[in-house]
Structure formats: structure tokens, C-alpha cells
Amino acid sequence: MPLRLDALCLSAQDPARLARFWHELLGGGAVRERADGASEFNPATNPGLPLRFRPGAAPKTTQNRQHFDLTSESPEDQKATVARALSLGARHTDVGQLPEEGHRVLADPEGNEFCVIEPGNKFLAGCGRIGALACDGSHAVGVFWSGALDWPLVWDEGEETAIQSPDGGTKFTWGGPPLMPRTAPDRFTPDLVPEAPAAYEPEAARLTSLGARVLTWEAGHTVFSDPDGNEFRLLGGTA
């Protein structure tokens, strides 16, 4: 694999509190507090998707361009997941869903939307509790991330794309146009690392050849944007 997903980051106003919410909902290894103020853990239901909650988010004012789709094994399981999330501080929210739709739309304690999908969804079968990170995005961005992570396209129909690690687990999906207006910084940002330190510069160059753009250099990492303008970081560099 050219690059490894070190963590999927979610910017937060209170990283420790938000990490506790998701940890209690998903289970997994203990929440770790980092020197940079971030909190992180590996979900028990999706160990290949480490979650990192980074400080610095402004109060949320608009709908996120990305959200989690949580899976359900049965109607009772779906109800239990919703009830568990509400007891931990989530709330119901409206993103334009129709009453007859089977999924339930909630927001975590900082307002980040997520869906609890009804049972029987074949596309998310076997993906773990976090079945998908559903993203607003173009066909080009799905192709970019497939190349960046060397994850195959598991869906490529019209403008819709999806990728998944060869090891399975959470799918990353993009719904195609029309795209939501970007009115605030994205809260979800991937952290990537090369397989070896010597590969940092070649991998940075490869990302730009795939369509990424360098935004800035910070201590130990480069901040890029993908073809849709979504930011991500390549960790492990030296000044």
C-alpha cells in the first residue's frame, strides 16, 4: 500500500468529550490523550478506522459534507443504537430526510450528523458498525482517493463512487453532483502516513500527480487539498 490511513480525524470543540461519546457508542480500545490536545481510539466495530478528535473546531453552523452511516443487524438493533446514542447526548436532526425513509438521522453532542441505517442494506453488509463515511463529492475525488490509498473502487456508477480497503471495513462513498456549497471548513480530515520515512517525498509528489494540491507545511506534516478542495494531512515529514 503506498500510503496508510493513520486516522480519520474529526475537528472538535471538546475533543475529549466527543471522543468519549463515540467510544461509548462504538466501544474499542481506551481513549488516548495526545500531547497535541487530540483524543483518539480504535473502534471495536471497525479496528481498521482509527478515530482522532482534534481541537480547533468553531461552533457548527452548517451541515457537514461528510457523515457516518452506522449499520444495524435488525430493527431491534437499530432502535437500540438510536436509544444508546440519545442517552449519550445525541439528538434527532433534520437534513431533509423523508418520513418513509428507514434510516434515522441524529447529531452527536457537537452537532455532527450521522445516520443509523435500517437492517438489510446489502451495500454495507460486512463493513462493521461504521458502514460508511458518506461524503459529498465528485467522481474525480473518488478516483483520487482510490489511487492515493490503493483502495479499489467497489462502486463506480455514473457520478457515484465508493472505495474500500482490501482488508474490508468501512467504505468511503461519494454521491456526485450537485455538491453542497462549502461554507465552513470540513470537520472530517484524513491523516495519512507513508509506509517508510524515506517514502515521504516520493509519496508527496505522487499525491500531487494524482491531483492533490499542497496548501501549507506544518511541523512534521504537509497539508494538502484533494481535487474537491477537502483538506488532508501527510504525516511524518521533516523540515
C-alpha positions in Angstrom: 0.0 0.0 0.0 1.6 3.4 -1.0 0.0 5.2 1.9 -1.7 4.1 5.1 -4.7 5.8 6.8 -3.2 6.7 10.1 -6.5 8.1 11.4 -9.8 9.7 10.3 -9.8 13.0 12.1 -12.8 14.9 13.3 -12.3 18.5 14.4 -13.9 19.2 17.7 -14.5 22.0 20.2 -14.0 19.5 23.1 -12.0 16.6 21.7 -12.1 14.5 24.9 -15.8 14.8 25.3 -16.5 13.9 21.7 -14.1 11.0 21.8 -15.9 9.7 24.9 -19.3 9.9 23.1 -18.1 7.9 20.1 -16.1 5.5 22.2 -19.1 4.7 24.4 -21.3 4.2 21.3 -18.8 2.1 19.3 -16.6 0.5 22.0 -13.0 -0.2 21.4 -9.6 0.4 22.9 -9.1 3.0 25.6 -9.3 6.7 24.6 -5.8 8.1 24.4 -5.0 11.7 25.1 -2.2 13.1 22.8 0.3 15.9 23.6 -1.3 18.0 20.8 -4.6 18.1 22.5 -6.3 15.4 20.4 -8.0 12.3 21.7 -8.1 9.0 19.8 -9.2 5.4 19.9 -9.7 2.4 17.7 -13.3 1.4 17.4 -14.1 -2.2 18.4 -16.5 -2.5 15.5 -14.1 -1.0 12.9 -10.5 -1.5 14.1 -9.1 -0.5 10.7 -10.5 3.0 11.1 -8.8 4.8 14.0 -10.6 7.9 15.0 -8.8 11.0 16.1 -10.6 14.0 17.6 -8.5 17.2 17.1 -9.0 20.6 18.8 -9.8 23.7 16.9 -13.4 23.4 15.5 -15.6 26.5 15.5 -19.2 26.2 16.6 -21.1 24.3 14.0 -23.5 26.4 11.8 -24.0 24.3 8.6 -24.5 20.7 7.7 -21.3 18.7 7.3 -20.3 17.5 3.9 -19.4 14.1 5.4 -21.2 11.8 7.9 -21.1 8.3 9.3 -23.6 5.7 8.2 -24.0 3.2 11.1 -25.3 -0.2 10.3 -28.0 -2.3 12.0 -28.4 -6.1 12.3 -32.2 -6.0 13.0 -35.0 -3.5 13.7 -34.4 -4.0 17.4 -30.7 -3.3 16.9 -31.4 -0.1 15.0 -33.7 1.1 17.8 -31.1 0.1 20.5 -28.4 2.1 18.7 -30.6 5.2 18.4 -31.6 4.9 22.0 -28.0 4.4 23.1 -26.8 7.4 21.1 -29.6 9.6 22.6 -28.7 8.6 26.1 -25.1 9.6 25.5 -26.0 13.1 24.3 -27.0 12.8 20.6 -30.2 14.3 19.3 -32.5 13.9 16.4 -31.9 16.2 13.5 -33.4 17.1 10.1 -31.3 17.1 6.9 -34.3 16.8 4.6 -35.0 13.1 5.1 -38.5 11.8 4.2 -40.7 10.2 6.9 -41.0 7.0 4.9 -37.2 6.5 4.8 -36.0 3.8 7.0 -32.8 5.4 8.4 -32.7 7.6 11.4 -30.7 10.8 11.3 -29.0 12.0 14.5 -26.4 14.5 15.5 -23.6 13.9 18.1 -23.1 16.3 21.0 -21.3 18.8 18.7 -23.9 18.6 16.0 -22.1 16.3 13.6 -24.8 14.4 11.6 -24.8 10.6 11.4 -27.3 8.1 10.1 -28.4 4.8 11.7 -29.2 2.7 8.7 -32.1 0.2 8.7 -31.2 -3.5 8.5 -31.0 -5.3 5.2 -28.6 -2.8 3.5 -26.6 -5.1 1.2 -24.1 -2.5 0.2 -22.9 -2.0 3.8 -23.1 -5.7 4.7 -20.0 -6.9 6.5 -18.5 -3.3 6.8 -18.8 -3.1 10.6 -20.8 -0.7 12.7 -19.4 2.3 10.8 -20.6 1.0 7.4 -19.6 4.1 5.5 -18.1 7.6 5.7 -20.6 9.1 3.3 -19.1 12.2 1.5 -20.4 14.9 -0.7 -18.0 14.8 -3.6 -17.3 14.4 -7.3 -16.4 11.3 -9.3 -12.9 12.7 -9.6 -12.4 12.8 -5.9 -13.4 9.1 -5.5 -10.9 8.2 -8.2 -8.2 10.3 -6.5 -8.7 8.6 -3.1 -8.7 5.2 -4.7 -5.3 5.9 -6.2 -3.9 7.7 -3.0 -4.7 4.8 -0.7 -4.6 2.0 -3.3 -8.1 1.0 -2.2 -10.1 -0.4 -5.1 -13.3 1.2 -6.4 -16.1 -1.0 -5.1 -18.8 1.2 -6.7 -18.4 3.3 -9.8 -21.8 4.1 -11.4 -22.4 7.4 -13.1 -21.1 10.1 -10.8 -21.2 7.9 -7.7 -18.1 6.2 -6.3 -17.0 4.2 -3.3 -13.7 2.7 -2.1 -12.9 0.1 0.5 -9.7 -1.2 1.9 -8.6 -4.6 0.5 -8.9 -5.8 4.1 -12.6 -4.8 4.2 -14.2 -2.5 6.8 -15.7 1.0 6.3 -16.5 2.2 2.8 -15.8 5.8 1.8 -18.5 6.9 -0.6 -19.1 10.0 -2.8 -22.6 10.8 -4.1 -21.7 13.0 -7.1 -23.3 16.4 -8.0 -25.0 18.6 -7.1 -22.4 19.4 -4.5 -23.1 21.2 -1.3 -21.6 24.8 -1.1 -18.5 24.9 1.1 -19.4 27.5 3.7 -17.2 26.2 6.5 -14.0 24.1 6.9 -14.7 20.4 6.7 -14.6 18.7 10.1 -13.6 15.3 8.7 -10.0 15.2 7.5 -7.8 12.0 6.9 -4.3 11.7 8.3 -2.1 9.7 6.0 1.4 8.2 6.6 3.9 6.6 4.2 4.9 3.0 4.8 8.6 4.1 5.4 10.1 7.5 6.2 12.2 7.5 3.1 9.0 7.3 1.0 7.7 10.7 2.3 8.9 12.9 -0.5 8.0 10.4 -3.3 4.5 9.9 -1.8 4.0 13.7 -1.5 5.0 14.0 -5.2 2.7 11.1 -6.1 -0.3 12.8 -4.4 0.2 16.0 -6.4 0.5 13.9 -9.6 -2.9 12.4 -8.7 -4.5 15.8 -8.4 -3.8 17.0 -4.8 -2.5 20.5 -4.1 -0.1 21.5 -1.4 -1.6 24.1 0.9 1.0 24.5 3.7 3.8 22.8 5.6 3.4 22.5 9.4 5.7 20.8 11.9 6.0 17.2 10.9 3.4 17.2 8.1 2.1 18.7 4.9 -1.4 19.9 4.5 -2.9 19.1 1.1 -6.3 19.5 -0.6 -7.8 16.8 -2.8 -9.4 17.6 -6.2 -12.6 18.8 -4.5 -10.8 21.1 -2.0 -11.0 18.8 1.0 -8.0 19.1 3.3 -5.9 16.2 4.5 -2.5 15.7 6.1 0.5 13.7 5.2 2.4 12.9 8.4 6.0 12.0 9.1 7.9 14.7 7.2 10.9 16.6 8.3 11.7 20.3 7.9 
